[in-house]
Amino acid sequence: MPVESDSLPVKPHLLDASGLSKGFPGVQALDDVAFTLRAGEVHALMGENGAGKSTLIKVLTGVYPRDSGSIQLSGKALKLSSPLEAERAGIATVYQEVNLIPELSVAENILLGRQPRRFGFLQWREIHRQAEGVLHRLGLDIDASEPVSSFSMAVQQMVAIARALFIDAKLLILDEPTSSLDEQEVAELFTVMRKLRDDGLGIIFVTHFLDQVYEISDRITVLRNGLLVGEFLTADLPRMALIASMLGKSIDELNPVGANPANSDESDHERVEVLSASGLGRHGAVAPLDLAVGRSEVVGLAGLLGSGRTETARLLFGADRRSSGEVRIEGKPAPLKNPAQAIALGIGFCPEDRKTEGLIPTLSVRENIILALQARQGLLKQIPRNRQLEIARHYIDVLQIKTPSPETPIENLSGGNQQKVLLARWLCMQPRVLILDEPTRGIDVGAKGEIEKRVESLRGEGMGIIFISSELDELVRACNRVIVMRDHHKVGELAGTQVQETEIMGLIAEHEA
């Protein structure tokens, strides 16, 4: 519920939303959510994947109609049926991918649809004068006649904010505005945000960067699984408590677990490295880090959403090109310029978003299982149909995939069984290293247990596994070592008996002076 404190001056409410609910087939994205924004404050909106942040933003900006609830702006009830209506009411949004027209000038983008005319002709001198006026308010000294595409992403973000100011926005929503900015550009953006806040603008700030939240925000609202966890004063909310609320863990619940065979210090000493990376990084995505995976070892990547876990996995699979560092497979340099090279070197990757990045829904279970194996052999060396069926039936049996037939379209299977098919695809390749990115997300408890057992079995067979999960207890159960990431940096590594939920959360929350 909303909170007040002597540590912040009392400010008038700008936005009051209550009872907001929004559902989609099979998913309740928002469930009776309340949200309050005050004039002259920066309010951070936090939550992990599926928390409801994007849905809340889209309801507040008229992209989605709400199923129930009310929205008031400056005490006036709003019924928003489109983003244009939200803009007219004074709500502007700047997305991570800025919504500008690259070929047009800065001035044209700022005044688009509102250019002054005389006798039907555009008044270019007045267009540039008005654009320069709003840019000056942001402290931005650039040539407004130049195409917006000629400027950096940071400047384009400022131009998008300038457009919002030109339409006389009362409420500014910044959705992941810093994800593509360097430290200096973030500092410049925060300077502008503070100025706008001091001018009385209300700002909703959506981000995954903890340090930035504590640097710029006055209040924090946390969502989880479509529900409101709470609204907090930033100054009164310890980092550990914030992380616990986002992950759905009470700090009192984080008791050390019992002995786990995977967490013996002895296994770390006996490690024979199958994959190692030194200085591995990608500008704007992952700061250079060191990482190693041994045979018969599960190495976890822990951190909040946006910490750099998936970005690291994509670098190791060649899905993204690294800008620094070296990767070695069994001691030999590995180029990993694309996934084909990674597959040839014995690296498999089960992505987090299995439906858009992993599976082809219209193909059968059989076709999805043999996809990577066929790709490695090439189109000229087709795997015989009988052999495909033999492989598919083997893994259907081994992984207990519930399907009427190997020829059943995979879109007809449950989420857990789809995940098992994706796992089968890589197991039939017999990889040296298997990267599993959130392999248990969105599946039932029984399927989760089966996949965790299979991970332990693969470890026992000598495979090296990189295991990414938002569930800390999963990491503790499965991993020999855990690499902890925060804000695209590796901030620590735990091994053996150190692998505990409290230790992981402590590293995520740790603040460098």
N, C-alpha and C positions, 0 to 999 in steps of 0.2 A: 504494500500500500504506500501512497505518497508519504514522504517524511519531510519534516521541517527541523531546523536546528539553528542554534545561536551562531554556529560557525559560518553561516551564509545569511546575507540579508534577505528579508522576505520580499519576493518579487511577484508581480501579478501573473496569474496563469495565462498562457497564450493558447495552448492547445489542451483540451480535456477530452480524452476518449475513454469510454467505459463500455464494458460488456461486449467487446468486439469478438465476433466469432466468424470463422470462414472455413468451410469444408470443401474438399474435393473428393471424387470417388475413392473410397477406401482410406482417406486421410483427413483428419481434423487438424488443419494447419494452425488455426487460432481457436482458443476455447475460453471465452469470457475474459478477455485481456483488457486491462486498464492501462492507460499511459497518459502521463501529464508532463507537459513541457512549459517552462516558465520563460517569460521574456527576458532577454539578456543573460542566457545561460547556454553552455554547451552540455548536451545530455548524451552520454554514450549508450548505445544499444548493443548488448552483448548476448552471445549464445552460440552453441556449437551447431553443427549441421542439423537441419530439421527442427531448429528451435522455434522458427516462426518469424525471424527478423525480416526476411524478404517479403513475406506475405503481409506483415504489419505495414511495412513501407508502401506496398502496392495498394493496400486498402486506404491508407492515409492520403495517397496521391490519385485515387480514382481509377487506378488500373484494374483492380478487382472490386466488384460490389460486395459489401459486407452482408453476411447472412443475418446478423443481428448486432445490436449495439448502437451507440451514438457518438458523434464527433462534433465538438464545438471549437471554433476558432475565435478568440477574443469575445467569448460569450455568445457567439452566433452559431446556431445549429447548421451543420453542413450536410448536404446530400450530394455526394460526388459520384458522377457517372462517367467521368473521363479525366485524364491528366490536364486537359485544357481548362476544365472547370476548377481543378485544384489550383492551377496557375492564376486564374482570375480571382480566386479567393485569397491568394497571397502565399501559396505553398509551392516552393520550387525545389527541384531535386537535381543534384549533380552526381552522376554515376561514375563508377570506376572507368568505364569506357565512355568518355565524354561524348555527349550528343551534339556535336557540331558538324558543320559542312566544311570539309577540308579545303575545297576549292575557293570558297568565299573568303573575303577579308575578315579581319578581326571585327571591324566596325559593322559589317553586314551581318555577322553571326550574332552580335550583341543586340542589334535592332531588328533582327529578322521578323517580318510580319508587322513591324511598327515603324517602318521608315517614314520620315516626314516627306510629304509630296506637295508640289504646287503646280496647279493646272495639269495634274496627272503625271508630272515628271518628278523623279527622285531628286531630293535636295542634298547632294553629296557633301557639300560643305557643312550643312547642319547635321548630317548623319555622323560625320567624323567628329564634330564638336561635341555632340552628345555622348558618343562612345568614349572619347578621351576624358570626358568629365567623370564617367563612372569608373574608368580605369584608374584615374587619379585618386579616387576614393579608396581604391585598393592599394595604392602606392606602386602601381605598375606602369613603368615608363617604356612603352613600346610603340612602334609605328602601326597605328590601327588600320592603315591601308594595305598592309602586307597580308598574304593568305595565312589563315590560321595554321595550316599544315607546315609552315616554315618555322614554327616555334616548338619548343620542347613540350613534353607532356605536362610538366608543371605549369607552364604558361597557359596551355590549353585549359587546364583545370581552373586557373584564375579567370580566363575568358568566360568559361561556363558560369562561374560565380558572378561575374560582372553582368551577364545576361539575366541572372536571377535578380540582381539588385535593380536592373533597369525596369523589370516588370513590377517593382515595388514589393518584393517578397517580404513577408513578416516572419516566415518560417523557412529555414534552409535545411534540406536534408543532404548530407554528404555521405554517400554510400561507397565505402572502401576507397576514399580519395588518395590515400598515401601508398597504396600497394605497389605503384610503379615509380615512386619518387625516391631520390636519394636523401641523405640526412639533411643537407643544406636546403633542398627543396621542401622537405617536410617542415623545417624551421620557418621558412618563408610563408608557407601555408598557414601555420599556426599563428604567426604574427597577424595575418589577415583575419583569421577566425577570432582572435582576441579583440581586434578592433571592431569587428561586426557585432560581437557579443556586447562590447561596451556601448555600442550605438543602440542597443535594445533588441537586436535580432535574436530569435530563438534558433538554436542549431541542434539538429539530431545528427550524431556522429556515429556511423557504423564502421567498426574496425575489428581486427583480430590482434592488434598490437597492444599488449598490456602496458608497456612503457608509455606509449602515446596516450592511452586512456588516462593514466594517472598524471600525465603532464598537462593535458588540455581540458579534461572534462570536469564539470562541477557535480554532476550526478550520473548515476549508472542505473539502467534498468536491465535486468537479466530475464531472458525467456528460456524455457526448456520444454521441448516436445509440445509446443503450441500453448503452453501455460505460462502465466506470469509467476516468476519466482519471487521477485521483489524489486523495489526501487530503493536505492541507497545513495547517501552522500559519499562522494568519492573519498573525501578526507577521512571518513569514519569507517571505510571498508578495507580491511587488510587484504593483501593480494591472495593469501591462502584461502580466505573466506570467499573471495570472488570466484576463484577457480573451483572451489568445492561446490558453490551454487550453480555454476555452469555445467559441471559434470554430474550433478545430482548426488553428491557425496557429502554427508556430514563429516566434519573433521574427526568427530568422536568415533565414527565408524571405521576409520583408517587404521585399524589395529594390525600389527604384523601378522602375516600368515604363517602357517606351519612350514616345516622343512619341505622343500620341493627339489626333487632330483635334478631338475634343470638348472637350479640355482646353486650348485656346488662350486666353490672356489677352485676345486681341483680340476674341473672341466676346462676352466679358463687357462690354467697353466699348460694343459695338454693340447691346446688348440693348434691345429694345422690349418693355416689360412688358405682358403680357396678363392676368396675375393678380398682385395684391399684397395682403398682409395686414399690418396694423400692430396690435400689442398683442393679437393673437389668442390667446385662452385659454379654458379651462373649469376651474372650481374643482375641485380634486382630480384632474384628468386631465392638463392641460397648462398650464404657467406661461406668461403672456403672452409672445409672440414675434413677430418680424417676419420676413416671408418674401416673396419675389418670384420670378415665373417669366416669362421672356420668350418671344417667338416663336422657334421653332427652337432651343429650349434644353431640356436635361434637367437637372433639379435633383434631387439625391439627398437622401434622409433616412436618415442613418446612426445607429446606436445599438444597444445590446443590446435583447433582448426586454423589453418593459415600460418602455422609455425615453420613450415618448410619440409614437413615429412614427405608428402607426396612429390614435391619438387625434387627432393633427393632421390627418391625411387625412380622418377622419370629420367634423371641424369644417368643413373646406373643402368637403365634399360636402353639408353640411347634415344628415347622419345624426344628429349630436349638436348640441344648441343651445349656441352659444358664450356665455360669461358676460362676456367682455370683447373689445374690439377691433373692427376694421373690415376688411372685405374689399372690394376693388375689382376689377372686370372691365373691362379696357381703360379704366381711369381713372374708371369710374362705380361708385358704391356698390352693393353686391350684398347683399341681405338674407340669402339662404341659410338660411332657417328650416327647410327640409326638402329632401330629395333632388329633388323635382319642380322646385323653383325652381332648383337647381343644374343640372339637366339642361336646363331652358329657357334658362339663361344660357351653356350650352356647356361644362359640366364633366362628364366621365365618370369612373367609379370602378370599377376591377377589384379587389374585396376579396381579402384574403389567404386567407380560408376560402371557396374557390369552391363547395364542395359544399353548405354550409349558408347562405351569404349571397349567392352569385352565381348558381348554376345551379338549374334545376328539373329534377331527374333524370328524371322521367317524361315530360317534354315532348321533342319531337324537336329535332334540331340546328336546323332552320329556325325553330321556335317560339322557341327560346332566343336565336337571333340577332336576331330582329325584336322581341323583347320590349320593350326600352326605346323603340325607334322608335314602336311601336304605343301605348305608354303616353303618349308625348309628344303624339301626335295625338288620343288619347282614344278611348273605346269607340264613339262615334258615327261615327267616321271610320276604319272598318276598312280596312287595307291589303289590296288585292285579292290573292288567293291566288297568281296568276301573278307579281305584283310581289314577293311574299314569296320565292317560289322563285328569282326572278332575283337578288334581294339575297343570299340564302343561297348560291347557286351561285357568285356572284362572289367572296365572301369565302372560301368553301371552296377556290376556285382560287388566290386571292391569298395566303392564309395556308397553303396546302397542308395543309388539314385532312383527315386520313385517316378517311373515313367511307364506308360502302357507299352511303349515300343521304342527302339532306337530311332525309328522314323517319325516319332512324334515331334511336331514343331516345338521348339524350346520355349516359345512364348506361352505355351499352355502349361508349363511347369510352375511350381511354387518358387518363391525367391530363394529358399534354401537349396532346392534341387538345381536351380539355375547356377547357384554359386558352386555346387559340386561339379557340374558339367564344366565350368570354367577351370576348376582345379584339375579335372581329368585331362583337359586339353594340354596342360603343362606337364602333368605327370607322365603322359605317354611320350613326351620328349626326353624324359630322364635328365632333367637339368642338373647342373652342378649347384646352382643357386636359384632359389625360388623366392620372388618378392611377392608378399601378400599384403595388399593395401586394403584395410578394413574388411577382411574376408567374412566377418560375421555380422556386418551391419545389415539391418533390415530383414533378418531371418529369425525363425522361432528358436526357443531355448534348446529344443532337442537337436535341431540342425547345428546350432552353435557348438554343442557338446561333441557332436560327431566330427566337426571340422577341427576342433581343438585336439581331439584324439588322433586325427590323421596327421596333424602337424607334429605331434610327439612321435608318431610312428615314422614319419619321414626323417626326423632328426635321428632316430635310432638306426635308420638305414644309411646314414652318412651324409645326408643332404645338408647344405647350408641354407638357412632360411632367414629372410628379413621380414619381420612381422610388424605391421603398422596397425595400431588400434587406439581408439579414443577411450576404450574401457580399460582402466588401470588394472583391474583385477585380472583381466585376460593377459596383459603383459606380464604380470607377476607370476601367473600360473605357467606361462609358455616359455619365457625367455631366460637364457643364460646370462645375457647382458642387455642393458637398455641404454640407448643413446637418447638424451633428452634435448629437445629443441624448443627455442622460444624466439619469436620475431625473426625467423629465417637464419638463426645462428645455432650452432651446437653449444649448449651451455653446460653440459656435463655428461658423464658416463658412469653407470652403475653396474657392478658385477657381483655374482655370487649372492651372498646373504644381504647385500645392500639393496637388492632389487625388491623394494617394498613400495606400497602406494604412497606412504608418507614421504619417503625419500624422493620419489618422482615429482610429487606435487611441490615439495620444497624447492627443487631445482627450477620448476616452471615459474614459481612465484618469486624466486630470488631476484632482488633488485641490485644492480651494480651501481655503486656510488658514482 
